[in-house]
Amino acid sequence: MWNTLSRMLQTGVLTEPLPAAGQTAPDLETMQTELLEIVGRALCIRHVDAGSCNGCELEIQALNNPYYNLEGAGIKFVASPRHADLLLVTGPVSVNMEEALQRTYNAMPDPKFVVAVGDCGGCGGVFGTSYASRGGVANVIPVNYTVTGCPPSPAAIISGILRTVRPRSSRA
């Protein structure tokens, strides 16, 4: 126990510094404002873990904290795909989750938006395509946008959601 405590005292705090008082990321405020303008109502997201390591899930959970305040921008997570506008999929699609993912996608009302989160969702990551994995989400269902990173930051996930729901005429 003393060895662990002495290592902790020698190492110090390893977290990111807090932003200065009254200062938030300007990109985040801009993204939240743009989301409210584009969506105009609540955007309902259904999240499916198709076989990930849970790294991306931790970043998705961070979207609900007071810093990112996703619900303040009119976005909420729902339990039923029948109420969802957007499907957020993490991980490489395991063989056991392939049918469940297809059923979830088919249960969503039109228009359907799908965002693959992380490198595993994009191309299968380190798991690739094998006897146990179908690879990326696009190998199973159509994907509108892929957020890269292992895991991607919450701001990158918000940006991916924005790029997906933004009207086609204003996409860059």
C-alpha positions in Angstrom: 0.0 0.0 0.0 2.8 2.4 0.8 4.5 1.8 -2.5 1.2 2.6 -4.4 0.7 5.8 -2.3 4.3 7.0 -2.8 4.0 6.4 -6.6 0.7 8.4 -6.6 2.4 11.3 -4.7 5.4 11.3 -7.1 3.3 11.2 -10.3 0.9 13.9 -9.4 -2.4 14.7 -11.1 -2.6 13.3 -14.6 -5.9 14.8 -15.8 -6.4 17.6 -18.2 -6.5 21.1 -16.7 -9.9 22.8 -16.2 -10.8 25.6 -18.5 -10.4 29.1 -17.1 -13.3 30.5 -15.2 -16.2 31.4 -17.4 -14.5 29.9 -20.5 -15.9 26.9 -22.4 -14.8 25.5 -25.7 -16.2 27.9 -28.4 -16.6 25.1 -30.8 -18.9 23.3 -28.4 -21.2 26.3 -28.0 -21.3 26.8 -31.7 -22.1 23.1 -32.2 -24.9 23.2 -29.7 -26.4 26.3 -31.2 -26.2 24.8 -34.7 -27.8 21.6 -33.5 -30.8 23.5 -32.1 -31.2 25.4 -35.3 -30.9 22.3 -37.6 -33.0 19.9 -35.6 -35.7 22.3 -34.5 -37.1 19.7 -32.2 -35.7 16.9 -30.1 -33.3 14.6 -31.9 -33.7 11.0 -30.6 -30.7 8.7 -30.7 -30.7 5.0 -30.2 -27.3 3.6 -29.3 -26.2 0.1 -30.2 -23.1 -1.6 -28.9 -22.3 -4.1 -31.7 -19.3 -5.7 -29.9 -17.0 -2.9 -28.8 -14.4 -2.7 -26.0 -16.6 0.1 -24.3 -14.1 2.9 -24.9 -16.5 4.6 -27.3 -19.4 4.1 -24.8 -17.5 6.0 -22.1 -17.1 9.0 -24.5 -20.8 8.7 -25.5 -21.8 8.8 -21.8 -19.7 12.0 -21.4 -22.1 13.6 -23.9 -24.7 13.7 -21.1 -22.5 15.5 -18.6 -23.0 19.2 -17.8 -20.0 20.2 -19.9 -21.3 18.8 -23.2 -25.0 19.1 -22.2 -26.4 17.2 -25.1 -30.0 17.3 -23.8 -29.7 21.1 -23.6 -29.2 21.1 -27.4 -32.4 19.1 -27.8 -30.8 15.6 -28.2 -31.8 12.7 -26.1 -31.1 9.0 -26.0 -34.1 6.6 -26.4 -34.6 3.0 -25.6 -36.7 2.1 -28.6 -35.6 2.2 -32.2 -39.2 3.0 -33.1 -38.7 6.5 -31.5 -35.2 7.1 -32.9 -34.1 9.5 -35.6 -30.5 8.5 -35.5 -28.7 5.2 -34.8 -25.3 5.5 -33.1 -23.3 2.2 -33.5 -20.1 1.4 -31.7 -17.7 -1.5 -32.2 -17.1 -4.0 -34.9 -20.3 -5.9 -35.7 -19.9 -9.3 -34.0 -21.6 -12.3 -35.7 -23.9 -12.5 -32.7 -25.0 -8.8 -33.0 -25.5 -8.8 -36.8 -29.2 -9.8 -36.8 -29.9 -7.5 -33.8 -28.4 -4.6 -35.5 -30.3 -5.2 -38.7 -33.6 -5.5 -36.7 -32.9 -2.3 -34.9 -32.2 -0.5 -38.2 -35.3 -1.9 -39.8 -37.5 -0.9 -36.8 -36.5 2.8 -37.2 -38.9 5.1 -39.0 -37.8 7.0 -42.1 -35.7 9.0 -42.6 -33.0 6.9 -41.0 -29.5 8.3 -40.0 -26.7 6.0 -39.0 -23.4 7.1 -37.4 -20.6 4.6 -36.9 -18.5 5.6 -33.9 -14.8 4.8 -33.6 -12.3 3.0 -35.7 -13.9 -0.3 -35.0 -17.3 0.9 -36.2 -15.7 2.3 -39.3 -13.6 -0.6 -40.5 -13.5 -3.2 -37.8 -10.4 -1.7 -36.2 -7.9 -4.2 -34.8 -10.6 -6.9 -35.0 -11.2 -6.5 -38.8 -13.3 -9.1 -40.5 -13.0 -12.7 -39.2 -15.0 -15.7 -38.2 -16.4 -13.8 -35.2 -16.6 -10.3 -36.7 -18.4 -8.8 -39.7 -16.0 -5.8 -39.6 -17.3 -2.2 -39.8 -21.0 -1.2 -39.5 -21.2 -0.4 -43.2 -20.8 -4.1 -43.9 -24.2 -4.8 -42.3 -26.3 -1.6 -42.6 -25.9 1.7 -44.6 -23.9 4.3 -42.7 -24.3 8.1 -43.2 -21.2 9.2 -41.4 -18.2 7.6 -39.5 -16.6 9.3 -36.6 -12.9 8.2 -36.5 -10.7 7.8 -33.4 -10.0 5.2 -30.8 -12.0 6.4 -29.0 -13.2 9.6 -30.6 -13.7 12.6 -28.3 -17.2 13.7 -27.3 -16.8 16.8 -29.4 -15.9 14.7 -32.4 -19.1 12.6 -31.8 -21.2 15.8 -31.6 -19.6 17.0 -34.8 -20.4 13.7 -36.5 -24.0 13.9 -35.4 -24.1 17.5 -36.8 -22.7 16.5 -40.1 -25.2 13.7 -40.4 -28.4 15.7 -39.6 -27.3 18.9 -41.4 -29.5 19.5 -44.4 -27.8 18.4 -47.6 -27.8 21.9 -49.1 -25.7 23.3 -46.3 -23.1 20.5 -46.1 -19.6 21.5 -46.9 
